[in-house]
Amino acid sequence: MIPRIDEEVCTACGECADACPGQVFAKEAEKVLVACPEECIECGACEDACPTGAVRLVDAG
């Protein structure tokens, strides 16, 4: 499982990146990226933290 961000719903608040215990996300000026999906430990903190539901863990395959 890896995180995916729905860019149409994402407000780039960065809550997912702040909640992530790893270095999966990168915050840029106007967007949040899944920079290192291989660092994901599948804890779901990013999903829980996202106020708009833009972040979802999906099957990597």
C-alpha positions as CSV (number, residue, x, y, z in Angstrom):
1,M,0.0,0.0,0.0
2,I,1.2,3.5,-0.8
3,P,-0.4,6.9,-0.3
4,R,-2.1,8.7,-3.3
5,I,-3.3,12.3,-3.3
6,D,-6.3,13.4,-5.2
7,E,-5.1,16.7,-6.4
8,E,-8.7,17.9,-7.2
9,V,-9.6,17.6,-3.5
10,C,-6.2,18.4,-1.9
11,T,-5.9,21.9,-0.5
12,A,-2.1,21.6,0.1
13,C,-2.6,22.2,3.9
14,G,0.3,19.7,4.7
15,E,-1.5,17.9,7.5
16,C,-0.7,14.6,5.9
17,A,3.0,15.4,5.8
18,D,2.9,16.6,9.4
19,A,1.2,13.5,10.6
20,C,3.5,11.1,8.7
21,P,6.1,9.4,10.9
22,G,8.4,9.0,7.9
23,Q,9.6,11.1,5.0
24,V,6.9,10.1,2.5
25,F,5.6,13.5,1.6
26,A,7.2,16.7,0.4
27,K,5.5,20.1,0.8
28,E,5.8,22.5,-2.0
29,A,4.5,26.0,-2.4
30,E,1.1,25.0,-3.7
31,K,0.9,21.2,-3.5
32,V,1.9,18.2,-1.5
33,L,3.7,15.4,-3.2
34,V,4.2,11.7,-2.4
35,A,8.0,12.0,-2.7
36,C,9.2,8.7,-1.2
37,P,6.3,6.1,-1.3
38,E,8.8,3.4,-0.4
39,E,9.1,5.0,3.1
40,C,5.4,4.4,3.8
41,I,4.8,2.0,6.8
42,E,1.1,1.9,6.0
43,C,0.1,3.4,9.4
44,G,-2.8,5.4,7.9
45,A,-1.9,8.6,9.8
46,C,-1.9,10.6,6.5
47,E,-5.5,9.4,5.7
48,D,-6.7,10.3,9.2
49,A,-5.0,13.7,9.2
50,C,-6.4,14.9,5.8
51,P,-9.4,17.2,6.4
52,T,-10.7,16.8,2.8
53,G,-10.1,13.0,2.4
54,A,-7.7,13.6,-0.5
55,V,-5.2,11.1,0.8
56,R,-5.8,7.4,0.5
57,L,-3.6,4.3,0.9
58,V,-3.9,2.2,-2.3
59,D,-2.5,-1.1,-3.5
60,A,0.9,-0.4,-5.1
61,G,0.4,-3.1,-7.7
